[in-house]
Amino acid sequence: MIREYKTVEEIVSPLMMVRMVENVTYNELVEVELHDGTTRRGQVLGAGEILLTSMDCDGTKAGYDTELTRTIAEAVSVPVIASGGAGTPQHFYEALTDAKADAALAASLFHYKELEIKEVKEYLRRQGVPMRL
């Protein structure tokens, strides 16, 4: 799936405000993140963490964008929070292990009581992920 963005400066501002924009493909964005230092530049400007929401996965309940999350997590030294796509406890596990996120965010699953937070935390603990209950 191809997402389009405008300039890198519009994707990562000094305050790490990330917004949907147009004209740069997803693959170019990942390449820029890795080779142009845009995400790293955000760190230099003071970002303490990156909340990374995949708009392609958001609301699908089909899982986080593990490839994108892993790419960013491996390119930066600040914590990365995966967001967008959670549908099962396993999706949280994949975000925290395969995608190397430091945390995983979900909203509608919990708001609409499709999952309970305690259920997800207990699942993660059983899978060996350090977790406070």
N, C-alpha and C positions, 0 to 999 in steps of 0.2 A: 504494500500500500504506500502511495506517495503522498506526503503532506507538503504543502508549500508555505514558505515563509518569506518575509521581505529581507532586510539586511540583518546581519548578525547583531548590530548595535540595537536593533529593535527587539531582538530576542532576549538579550541579556543586558540589562541596563546597570548602572552603578549600584542600584538598590536591589538587583537581582529580580526585578519585576519581569516575569515571563508572560508574554501575551501571544495569542494566535495572530499570525501575520501571513503575508503571501510572497511568492516569487523565489524562494530558495527551496530546493527539494529536501526531503528528509535525509537522503544520503549525503547531500552537501552539508546539511546542518551537522550531522555526525562527524563528517570529515573536518569541518571547521572546529568543532569541539575538540577534536583530537590534535589537529595540526596548527590551527590558528591561535589557540590559547584563549578563546573567548571565555570559556567557563573558568579557566585559571585566572583570567583577568578579573572576573567577578570576585574571586577569592582575594586577590590583591586589594581590591577596593573595599573589602571588609565583610563579604558574605560569610556568615557563620555556618550556613547549611543551604542545601538546595532542595526545594520542594518541586519534584519533577512529576508533572501530570501529563500522561499521554492522552491527548484529546482523541486519538484514534481508538483507544481502549476504554476511555471513560464511559461508564454507564452500560458497558456490554456484559459485564459479569463473566467474561471469558478469560480473565487473567490479565496481569500487568504486562506492560511492554518490557519483557525481561532483557531483550537485546539492547534497547535504548538505555534502560536503567543501568545495566552492566557497563556499557560504553562510558557513560558519564561517571559512574562510581569509580571506575578504574582510572579515569583521567583527572580526578580531583582529590584533594586531601581533606575536604570538609565533608561532613555527613550528607548523605543523599536519602531523601524520603520518597519512596515510590508511591505514586497516586494514580488512580484511574484503572478500573478493570476488575477489581476484586469480586469474586463470586462464591468462592469456597475457601475453607481454611487452608487447603493446599496451595492456593494462589498466594497467600501470605508467606507460606514456607518458601515457595519458589522465588518470591521477591527478595526475601532475606538471605537466601542461600545462593541460588543460581544467578540472580541478578546483582547480588552483593550490596543491596540497599541496607542502610543502617536502621531504617524504620519503614513501615508500610501504613498507608492511610486508607481508610474506607469510610463512607458516610451512609449511603442509602441502605446498605445491608443491615446496619445497626438501627437506623431510624425506623425502618419498616419491619424490624424484628425478624428478618430472614436468618440472621445469625446473632448470637449473643457474644459480646466481647469475651466473656469468660470461656466460652466454648472454643473460640479461636486461640486464646492464650493457652488453654489446656492442651489443645492439639499441638501447638508449636512446642510446648514443653516436652510432650511425649516424643516429638521428632528430634529432640536434642537441642533445640534453640533455647538459650538462656532466657528465662521469662519470669517476671514477677507475677504472682497471682493475686 
